[in-house]
Amino acid sequence: MAREIKFRAWLGGQNRYVGVDAIDFDEDSIRINDEYFFLADLQQYAGLTDKNDKEIYEGDYVKVTSHTPAFCQFGCDKDCEGVVDFLECGFVVTDRKTFARPLFTEICDIEVIGNIYENPELLEVNHD
């Protein structure tokens, strides 16, 4: 089964997200859905949904609850919170400082609890 490729865009000048139907990169702007923008952050869909059936995108802040009872070399046996990023060929959950672990749904519950633009305070959470 092929993974669905789709994007959303954060429009910094308007402080809002928009769904993306088409992307056209012009010289100085990005055309999204027949509108031109100079400040837009494209975020790719990870191909997964959280435990509440919400689509997970790059830039989402997620809470991960593990169901793995034993040690996992990727840290999948530990609960964590972090940002969804695309890193070296795959989506990960990371605090962008001390850890990055694969974004799996088979062995854990994932819940989207915010995103980097609308909830920047979540990035300041202490991850000791």
Wavefront OBJ file of the C-alpha trace (Angstrom):
o trace
v 0.000 0.000 0.000
v 1.428 3.382 -0.977
v 1.661 6.143 1.601
v -0.485 9.178 0.883
v 1.635 12.258 0.120
v 0.042 15.494 1.249
v 0.954 18.738 2.973
v -0.412 21.504 5.103
v 1.043 25.023 5.230
v 1.537 27.416 8.128
v 0.995 30.940 6.866
v 3.216 32.965 9.180
v 1.859 36.335 8.133
v -1.705 35.204 8.821
v -1.069 32.908 11.827
v -3.087 30.025 10.419
v -2.825 26.613 8.770
v -4.274 25.802 5.365
v -4.668 22.487 3.632
v -2.643 22.182 0.452
v -4.153 20.900 -2.797
v -1.386 22.089 -5.135
v 2.070 23.615 -4.788
v 3.861 25.752 -7.361
v 7.252 27.240 -6.506
v 7.696 30.553 -8.303
v 10.830 32.649 -8.116
v 9.853 34.667 -5.054
v 6.748 32.990 -3.702
v 4.849 29.752 -3.248
v 1.454 29.261 -4.832
v -0.840 27.176 -2.668
v -4.363 26.509 -3.876
v -4.258 29.434 -6.348
v -3.012 31.956 -3.757
v 0.553 33.305 -3.594
v 2.468 33.457 -0.313
v 5.905 34.726 0.622
v 5.907 33.225 4.119
v 4.678 29.645 4.194
v 6.087 26.640 6.033
v 5.122 23.412 4.282
v 4.674 20.434 6.591
v 4.347 16.899 5.246
v 1.781 14.363 6.421
v 3.530 11.467 8.195
v 1.079 8.914 6.810
v -0.186 8.109 10.316
v -3.045 9.121 12.564
v -2.975 9.478 16.335
v -5.116 7.534 18.820
v -7.958 10.019 18.196
v -7.740 9.501 14.404
v -6.124 12.938 13.879
v -3.600 13.127 11.043
v 0.022 13.576 12.171
v 2.167 16.175 10.357
v 5.690 17.485 10.659
v 5.664 20.195 13.296
v 3.012 18.511 15.438
v 3.826 18.129 19.120
v 2.913 14.614 20.256
v 2.690 12.574 23.436
v 3.884 8.975 22.985
v 2.829 6.221 25.398
v 4.776 2.996 24.898
v 3.380 -0.547 25.037
v 6.805 -2.171 24.718
v 7.669 -3.920 27.996
v 11.324 -4.635 27.236
v 14.348 -2.574 26.279
v 14.285 -1.192 22.743
v 17.480 0.171 21.198
v 15.540 3.084 19.677
v 13.980 4.169 22.978
v 10.553 2.847 21.977
v 10.086 1.346 25.456
v 9.915 4.813 27.045
v 7.096 7.359 27.087
v 8.010 10.770 25.698
v 6.758 14.038 24.264
v 8.267 15.861 21.330
v 7.989 17.352 17.878
v 7.448 15.302 14.737
v 10.355 15.946 12.342
v 11.640 14.295 9.181
v 15.207 13.187 9.873
v 17.459 11.005 7.704
v 14.793 9.151 5.691
v 12.001 8.941 8.235
v 9.691 10.659 10.671
v 10.863 10.877 14.282
v 9.681 12.299 17.589
v 12.340 14.596 19.031
v 12.916 17.302 21.597
v 15.410 18.797 19.082
v 18.122 18.646 21.768
v 18.687 15.274 23.408
v 16.638 12.543 21.709
v 15.045 11.411 18.466
v 13.105 8.171 18.170
v 11.203 6.622 15.263
v 7.544 7.528 14.917
v 5.801 4.159 15.347
v 2.133 3.438 15.949
v 2.327 -0.361 16.186
v 3.921 -0.406 19.642
v 2.639 2.795 21.209
v -0.213 5.266 21.438
v 0.449 8.676 19.920
v -1.625 11.744 20.658
v -1.263 15.104 18.921
v -1.369 17.728 21.677
v -0.325 20.808 19.706
v 2.105 22.122 17.121
v 5.211 24.286 16.968
v 3.396 27.428 15.833
v 0.171 27.509 17.818
v 1.720 26.018 20.981
v 5.385 27.150 21.130
v 5.353 26.774 24.917
v 5.329 22.980 24.484
v 8.878 23.174 23.118
v 10.031 24.622 26.444
v 8.959 21.560 28.468
v 11.857 20.061 30.448
v 12.738 16.588 29.105
v 14.927 15.256 31.928
l 1 2 3 4 5 6 7 8 9 10 11 12 13 14 15 16 17 18 19 20 21 22 23 24 25 26 27 28 29 30 31 32 33 34 35 36 37 38 39 40 41 42 43 44 45 46 47 48 49 50 51 52 53 54 55 56 57 58 59 60 61 62 63 64 65 66 67 68 69 70 71 72 73 74 75 76 77 78 79 80 81 82 83 84 85 86 87 88 89 90 91 92 93 94 95 96 97 98 99 100 101 102 103 104 105 106 107 108 109 110 111 112 113 114 115 116 117 118 119 120 121 122 123 124 125 126 127 128
